[in-house]
Amino acid sequence: PVYPQVKWMKEHGVDVDVIVGSKTKDMLILTDMMEKVAGNLYICTDDGTYGHHGMVTSVIEKLVGEGKTYDVCVAIGPMIM
């Protein structure tokens, strides 16, 4: 459900940061397509086999801690997010 939203936003001049997470590298899907439409793509794996080692929430904390600001955040995943 995230890809069509990000694609639409890019087509309308909106630069979108996307953070994708999975348990392992082998479980990641559509990252090549997302790279084409996302302003910045951050990939996380729980086991560290690809990208950031850890949960997507830690990347959000890092980006906000570095001074990034966002008008809207869309989270798709477990309620703990």
Secondary structure, DSSP 8 states (H G I E B T S, - for coil): -HHHHHHHHHHTT---EEEEEESSGGG--SHHHHHHH-SEEEEEETTSSSSEES-HHHHHHHHHHTT---S-----S-TT-
